[in-house]
Amino acid sequence: MSLSTPYLLFLGDAPDALAAKVAQGIRDWRPDLCVGQYRMPECVPDLGLPDMDIDAAVSAGARTLVIGVANRGGKLSDSWKSIFHKALASGLDIASGLHELLSDDPELVAAAASCGRQLIDVRVPRVAYPIANGEPRTGLRCLTVGTDCSVGKMYTSLAMDRCMREREQSATFRATGQTGILITGDGVPLDAVVADFMAGSIEYLTPPSDDPAHWDLIEGQGSLFHASFSGVTLALIHGSAPDALVLCHEPTREHMRGLPGYSLPTLKQLREQAETLGRIVNPACTAVGIALNTKALDEKAARDLCAQTEQDMQLPTIDPFRDGADRLVDALSAIRPRTS
């Protein structure tokens, strides 16, 4: 996948920060690629980037309008489309990670063709993925799993990848969702893969390594406890056959994302469930640490919560985005490559 940079991040009419998580992820991990943000009057979140309309963004050098909204069901809103037409006419490509494809909208397709611009749908599998076989493979794999959706699984994996690169350790971040793919330019859009091939796509994404000590740091998706999205999580667990799990949690969450009737599981429940399912494909699968998303807490409250959680769970506990991922990476050192 090739996207022209830099980006104008489109936040549209996002009602809250989680609805703009795609844009936020790009802003946090590739700020050098972002010239500004486009917010409609109804938009609530603010990424701290310059607010720009299409003309201002083009003048600032933007090459691609990236749809940074992650709404329920991944729908293209009709209220956005006049802006998209303006972007195409002004010389911008458009990239989207939504389930509803840009390429399925005849008017946008015609406008892009007439302007010589690209419509780039990230959530389109471009590989004929195999069916998983569950066979052991060389190398080491760490998967982030969460008590809910949108609790920091991608951020944790990226923070660990950054830390390992700084230490000159052998590691690769493996993107499995639209934001990770937009950040890195590669990966598997897992929730768009046909169900029978989901686990196989993760085997494909994390192939055998010539270096037995190489770590694949795999971006988690969904939650085993989420009534809507548990299937994608189980496919990740069985496809990655993880040696290590990092448990991710957002402590201020009152209920499952999008499901007011469902409370979050405890970290103990998550650990037990994830390890049990992981050991189906890798008997050595074990949780090595906990990543808390403490963005909503002040520094003291975050520090105290991490300390209490670590005492309760007997696992190193940090906010890797706030404090760095060193302790999680240190925990990986206890994992030894499988010999068979």
Buried (B, 14 or more C-beta within 10 A) or exposed (E): BEBBBBBBBBBBBBBEBBBBBBBBBBBBBBEEBBBBBBBBEEBEBEBEBEEBBBEBBBEEEBBBBBBBBBBEEBEBBEEBBEBBBBBBBBEBBBBBBBBBBBEEBEEBBEBBEEBEBBBBBBBEBEEEBEEBEEEEEBBBBBBBBBBBBBBBBBBBBBBBBBBBEEEEBBBBBBBBBBBBBBBBEEBBBBBBBEEEBBBBBBBBBBEEBEEBBBBBBBBBBBBBBBEBBEBBBBBBBBBBBBBBBBBBBBBEBEEBBBBEEBBBBBBEEBBEBBBEBBBEBBEBBBBBBBBBBBBEBEEEEBBEBBEEBBEEBEBBBBBBBBBBBBBBBEBBEEBEBBEE
